Amino acid sequence: MLDDSPHQKIETVLGKLEKAFANGDIEAAVNLFQEDCYWRDLVTFTWNLKTLEGHDQIRAMLTEQLARIKPHDLRQDMKEVATEEDGVTQGWIEFDTGTARGYGHIRLRNGRIWSLLTTMSELKGHEEPKGFLRPMGAQHGSEPGRKSWKERREAEAAELGYSVQPYCVIVGGGQGGIALGARLRQLGVPTIIIEKNERPGDSWRKRYKSLCLHDPVWYDHLPYIPFPDNWPVFAPKDKIGDWLEMYTKVMELNYWSSTVCKSAHYDDARGEWTVIVERDGKEIMLRPKQLVLATGMSGKANWPKFKGMDVFKGEQQHSSQHPGPEAYAGKKVVVVGSNNSAHDICAALWEAGADVTMLQRSSTHIVKSDSLMDIGLGDLYSERAVANGMTTRKADLIFASLPYRIMHEFQKPVYDKIRQKDAAFYERLEKVGFMLDFGDDDSGLFMKYLRRGSGYYIDVGACDLIADGKIKLVSGVNIRELNEGGVVLEDGRELPADLIVYATGYGSMNGWAADLISREVADKVGKCWGLGSDTTKDPGPWEGEQRNMWKPTQQQALWFHGGNLHQSRHYSQYLSLQLKARMEGIPTPVYGLQTVHHLS
């Protein structure tokens, strides 16, 4: 009797794919995919982060890469169960290449591959020292002049960057730099993290006091050390700061705090960077082979330019500089903006007794936190998901397996359900004039985040204050100018202010490259973030992956790393493996290096 189980369907396709790869039969491999198919590769086949769409793109990639990569031993992960629902068969796969071990996810429709995810798990011969490879720590026996762990760590800290050069320098010691530093540490890549603040975690501690994570704890674990079971669902900023400081210490990172990176220059002939930093009042020259900018996904603060900014007699702050509400009780405050930071700051100011007005110049996507947790994240990142056997790694890979080209189709039903569930909530907001949207195509929060990194607020209470009139709202109008006493709107209305907070977001990360390296290099690598979706603030053409993030750029040996805690955790794995391979001299033939369509 014919076995038509999900397991056997995948087994059949993998067997044919294995044979096609072994025979170098690219057409046979391509024909195992549907016409409308997607292959997302995280490093294994392309030494890049690349999504291939359709037969032609898959054929082109295999033509260039198959003989170089030497994939073999495709098999199902027998610890997982293949499933079938609504005509889609899916399961988990393992495989090898000439230099690495890989893991992935496969979806079949009508017996052919609809979506394929392939990711690099580890480099052969350079596995992380964990599990059965865990280091002994203590050295048993006797040896004259033996150094303790503490003495070895102190010697390393004293030498690295002085008598011994790091292979990699990471500029930025927030969550992204710390997560990547931990991965590189485990891979034995000598790395220094440069951070201008005094302590790890200060990038959180120094923000406004009401700041907390809007993403739930299950979504936010760092590599190697998950948050404990009693960690709050939404961690306050200072608690996150303390966790990052602890993590930096116990993961033994070479973290140079109170250090300013002043300049960087790449020497093509030598194949290395010259990075000038100032530490302890002295300039130090570092010569790493690789430079990573982990200065925050959002890049440099966007300061708007309005006539009269030099005339206004009150205070002006960007939201990134806002110290908190304590000094503004009884003061009139105008907050320009209507996304996450604007809402958080308005709510804290209202609690402190300020007379606060939100100036909303364009529409905002709002989603209630509990609805997002239940409907948007619950199947992958929740206590319910954990109880059902979901692991962080598995959740990350399921999310990564959905091609960006069609992800919005999966997101629309989620936000349709949220809009229906919270209809009365949205009606209250619209009644006071708040301008709402659900993205250009009604696909909601995650697509807005991936496309533009802005334009939304996860509501943790501020929206009720707006709906009740406690936070005043002015919407649908821009600023004409500032005068001595406040803001003058384009319709002639005046908003008196003692303080104006510009919650106006951030520019592209390559702005940091312009400051640190040169405008020429910034333009050479082009805009960071976005998919090329041709939606608001994400201009086309379609690029299919986040521009310049976690992958090779047009500037040799320059990398960008950032995003939320989830992305810092997940993509640090693939960036660290790319850096390790280069350090070890493993061939890394990059396929499909991103072309530059936009400079910022």
Salt bridges, closest charged atoms under 4 A:
GLU11 OE1 - HIS7 NE2 3.85
GLU27 OE2 - ARG59 NE 2.52
GLU35 OE2 - HIS55 ND1 3.76
GLU53 OE1 - ARG405 NE 2.93
ASP56 OD1 - ARG59 NH1 2.93
GLU64 OE2 - ARG68 NH1 3.90
ASP73 OD2 - ARG75 NH1 3.20
ASP77 OD1 - LYS79 NZ 3.24
GLU80 OE1 - LYS394 NZ 2.87
GLU84 OE2 - LYS9 NZ 2.71
GLU94 OE1 - ARG75 NE 3.78
ASP96 OD1 - ARG75 NH1 3.23
ASP96 OD2 - LYS124 NZ 3.18
GLU122 OE2 - ARG101 NH1 3.19
GLU127 OE2 - ARG101 NH1 2.80
GLU128 OE1 - LYS130 NZ 3.65
GLU154 OE2 - LYS150 NZ 2.57
GLU156 OE1 - ARG153 NH1 2.57
GLU156 OE2 - ARG185 NH1 2.66
GLU198 OE1 - LYS206 NZ 2.71
ASP202 OD1 - ARG205 NH1 2.87
ASP238 OD2 - LYS237 NZ 3.28
ASP242 OD1 - ARG205 NH2 3.10
GLU245 OE1 - ARG199 NH2 2.69
GLU245 OE1 - ARG205 NH2 2.79
GLU252 OE1 - ARG185 NH2 3.32
GLU272 OE2 - ARG270 NE 2.96
GLU272 OE2 - ARG287 NH1 3.56
GLU272 OE1 - LYS289 NZ 3.61
GLU278 OE1 - LYS262 NZ 3.34
GLU283 OE2 - LYS262 NZ 2.89
GLU326 OE2 - LYS209 NZ 3.08
ASP344 OD2 - HIS214 NE2 3.16
ASP355 OD2 - LYS332 NZ 2.97
ASP355 OD1 - LYS472 NZ 3.02
ASP374 OD1 - ARG384 NH2 3.79
ASP379 OD1 - ARG384 NH1 2.88
ASP396 OD1 - HIS566 NE2 3.46
ASP396 OD1 - ARG569 NH2 2.77
ASP396 OD2 - HIS570 ND1 3.92
ASP416 OD1 - ARG419 NH2 3.90
ASP422 OD1 - LYS421 NZ 3.39
ASP437 OD1 - LYS448 NZ 3.02
ASP441 OD2 - ARG451 NH2 2.86
ASP442 OD1 - ARG419 NH2 3.63
ASP464 OD1 - ARG428 NH1 2.87
ASP468 OD1 - ARG428 NH2 2.76
GLU481 OE1 - LYS307 NZ 3.79
GLU481 OE2 - ARG480 NH2 3.93
GLU484 OE1 - LYS313 NZ 3.67
ASP491 OD2 - ARG493 NH2 2.81
ASP515 OD2 - LYS300 NZ 2.65
ASP523 OD1 - ARG519 NH1 3.18
ASP538 OD1 - ARG547 NH2 3.14
GLU543 OE2 - ARG547 NE 2.64
GLU545 OE2 - ARG40 NE 2.75
GLU584 OE2 - HIS126 ND1 3.96
GLU584 OE2 - LYS580 NZ 2.73
